[in-house]
Amino acid sequence: MDRSKALRHASERHSAALVDFKAPSPQTLPISQYIGASLLQKAIRRGRTELALRSAATPLQQSPERLWRRLACIAFEDIGLGDLDLVAMATAAMAGKRARALLGGEWTVASFLTSRIADAIKCRGADNLLLVAENHPAFECQRLELGFSTTKYLIEVLTSAEPLPVRAPAAWFTLGTDRRPNHLTLHDGTPRSSLRAISSYVGNRTSMRGKTYGSSNRPEGGPRSLSRRSAARFIPNTPPTDYAILS
């Protein structure tokens, strides 16, 4: 499914979910847009819907684009696997003001998303994976090797059977490490290639299940050293809470 089809699909589900939704009256708080955006995330994490709605109304009035970016960020960081449909809706809401107008307008969409996200099942697995991929000392060798690898090599790792903390930085390097402050090697990304590879991998995950590097299945030119330095060697010395959430 390409980007336009995916956004259209998410927008259609968004529209259907909004049919019976009645937006409350917007009530702002006497705070800055920056504090409002921060308070929004804290209120959502605690399930305080009313406070989250007032926090959302504040940046929506002062700096609308900041609100849409923050809602999408919250959806990925704090909801994730807890409600993938909701993550898709938050992403679709970033399509632009015209798209949101078709769904009922700025406040209708903002209040709907804020309410749903505040009440949703929370999962910080994606955020935890990002921190492990960037900082966990057990995977320092893999990060160093991947940082100087070609896009083809990175995609092979990304779609392999390596542990998630190895595939995650491969995906990150493929997308590019120049988009936010981080401790990774600077690597110019090719987002389209990465997203196509992920889409293909997900679509063929059943056939990919038995693929592993370091065996006779490794394609020519594919990763050689990652299997010898795989995460399995480090797991016994890793606190259970560090890895359990990723397995």
DANOR-V962937 format. One record per pair of residues at least 24 apart in sequence whose C-alpha atoms are under 10 Angstrom apart, sorted by the first residue. I is the first residue (numbers start at 1). J is the second residue. Records with the same first field share a line. If there is no record, write none. Layout:
I->J ; J
This chain:
1->196 ; 199 ; 200 ; 203
2->195 ; 196 ; 199
3->192 ; 195
6->88 ; 92
7->88 ; 89 ; 91 ; 92 ; 93 ; 94 ; 95
8->92 ; 95 ; 99
9->88 ; 89 ; 92
10->85 ; 86 ; 87 ; 88 ; 89 ; 90 ; 91 ; 92 ; 93
11->88 ; 89 ; 90 ; 91 ; 92 ; 93 ; 95 ; 99 ; 100 ; 102 ; 103
12->89 ; 92 ; 103
13->85 ; 86 ; 88 ; 89 ; 92
14->85 ; 86 ; 88 ; 89 ; 90 ; 92 ; 93 ; 103 ; 109 ; 112 ; 113
15->89 ; 100 ; 102 ; 103 ; 104 ; 109
16->103
17->89 ; 103 ; 112
18->103 ; 104 ; 108 ; 109 ; 112 ; 113
19->103 ; 104
21->108 ; 109 ; 111 ; 112
22->108 ; 111 ; 112
23->104 ; 107 ; 108 ; 109 ; 110 ; 111 ; 112 ; 115
24->50 ; 53 ; 107 ; 108 ; 111 ; 112
25->53 ; 54 ; 57 ; 107 ; 108 ; 111
26->53 ; 54 ; 55 ; 56 ; 57 ; 58 ; 60 ; 61 ; 107 ; 108 ; 111
27->51 ; 53 ; 54 ; 55 ; 56 ; 57 ; 58
28->53 ; 54 ; 55 ; 56 ; 57 ; 58 ; 59 ; 60 ; 61
29->54 ; 55 ; 56 ; 57 ; 58 ; 59
30->55 ; 58
31->55 ; 58 ; 59
32->58 ; 59 ; 62 ; 63
33->57 ; 58 ; 59 ; 60 ; 61 ; 62 ; 63 ; 64 ; 66 ; 67
34->58 ; 59 ; 62 ; 63 ; 66 ; 67
35->59
36->60 ; 62 ; 67
37->63 ; 66 ; 67 ; 68 ; 69 ; 70 ; 71
38->70
40->67 ; 70 ; 71 ; 74 ; 114 ; 118
41->70 ; 71 ; 73 ; 74 ; 75 ; 77 ; 78 ; 114 ; 117 ; 118
42->74 ; 118
43->114 ; 118
44->71 ; 74 ; 75 ; 78 ; 79 ; 114 ; 115 ; 116 ; 117 ; 118 ; 119 ; 120 ; 122
45->74 ; 78 ; 79 ; 117 ; 118 ; 119 ; 120 ; 121 ; 122
46->118 ; 119 ; 122
47->115 ; 116 ; 117 ; 118 ; 119 ; 120 ; 121 ; 122
48->115 ; 118 ; 119
49->111 ; 114 ; 115 ; 116 ; 117 ; 118 ; 119
50->114 ; 115 ; 118
51->118
52->111 ; 114 ; 115 ; 117 ; 118
53->107 ; 110 ; 111 ; 112 ; 113 ; 114 ; 115 ; 118
54->111 ; 114
55->114
56->107 ; 110 ; 111 ; 113 ; 114
57->107 ; 110 ; 111 ; 114
60->106 ; 107 ; 110
61->106 ; 107
64->97 ; 106 ; 107 ; 110
65->94 ; 96 ; 97
67->94 ; 110
68->93 ; 94 ; 95 ; 96 ; 106 ; 109 ; 110 ; 113
69->93 ; 94
71->110 ; 113 ; 114 ; 117
72->113
74->114 ; 117 ; 118 ; 124
75->113 ; 114 ; 117 ; 118 ; 120 ; 122 ; 123 ; 124
76->123 ; 124 ; 125 ; 126 ; 127
77->122 ; 123 ; 124 ; 125 ; 126 ; 127 ; 128 ; 130
78->117 ; 118 ; 120 ; 121 ; 122 ; 123 ; 124 ; 125 ; 126 ; 127
79->117 ; 118 ; 120 ; 121 ; 122 ; 123 ; 124 ; 125 ; 126 ; 127
80->121 ; 122 ; 123 ; 124 ; 125 ; 126 ; 127
81->121 ; 122 ; 123 ; 124 ; 125 ; 126
82->120 ; 121 ; 122 ; 123 ; 124 ; 125
83->116 ; 117 ; 120 ; 121 ; 122 ; 123
86->113 ; 116 ; 117 ; 120
87->113 ; 117
89->113
90->114 ; 117
124->245
125->245 ; 246
126->168 ; 245 ; 246
128->242 ; 243 ; 245 ; 246
129->164 ; 165 ; 168 ; 169 ; 242 ; 243 ; 245 ; 246
130->165 ; 168 ; 169 ; 172
131->165 ; 182
132->164 ; 165 ; 166 ; 168 ; 169 ; 242 ; 243 ; 246
133->164 ; 165 ; 166 ; 167 ; 168 ; 169 ; 170 ; 172 ; 184
134->165 ; 168 ; 169 ; 172 ; 182 ; 183 ; 184
135->182 ; 183 ; 184
136->165 ; 238 ; 242
137->234 ; 238
138->165 ; 229 ; 230 ; 231 ; 232 ; 233 ; 234 ; 235 ; 237 ; 238
139->165 ; 166 ; 169 ; 229 ; 230 ; 231 ; 234
140->166 ; 184
141->225 ; 226 ; 229 ; 230
142->166 ; 167 ; 169 ; 170 ; 225 ; 226 ; 227 ; 229 ; 230 ; 231
143->167 ; 168 ; 169 ; 170 ; 173 ; 184 ; 185
144->184 ; 185
145->170 ; 185 ; 223 ; 225 ; 226
146->170 ; 171 ; 172 ; 173 ; 174 ; 184 ; 185 ; 187 ; 223 ; 226
147->172 ; 173 ; 174 ; 177 ; 184 ; 185 ; 186 ; 187 ; 188
148->173 ; 185 ; 186 ; 187
149->173 ; 174 ; 187 ; 223
150->174 ; 187
151->175 ; 187 ; 188 ; 189 ; 190 ; 193 ; 194
152->193 ; 194 ; 221 ; 222
153->221 ; 222 ; 223
154->194 ; 222 ; 223
155->193 ; 194 ; 195 ; 196 ; 197 ; 198 ; 222
156->197 ; 213 ; 218 ; 219 ; 221 ; 222 ; 223
157->212 ; 213 ; 222 ; 223 ; 226
158->194 ; 197 ; 198 ; 201
159->194 ; 197 ; 198 ; 200 ; 201 ; 202 ; 205 ; 208 ; 209 ; 211 ; 212
160->201 ; 208 ; 209 ; 210 ; 211 ; 212 ; 213 ; 218 ; 222 ; 223
161->208 ; 209 ; 210 ; 211 ; 212 ; 213 ; 227
162->211 ; 212 ; 213 ; 226 ; 227 ; 230 ; 231 ; 232
163->227 ; 230 ; 231 ; 232 ; 246 ; 247
164->231 ; 243 ; 246 ; 247
165->230 ; 231 ; 243 ; 246 ; 247
166->226 ; 230 ; 231
170->194
171->195 ; 197 ; 198
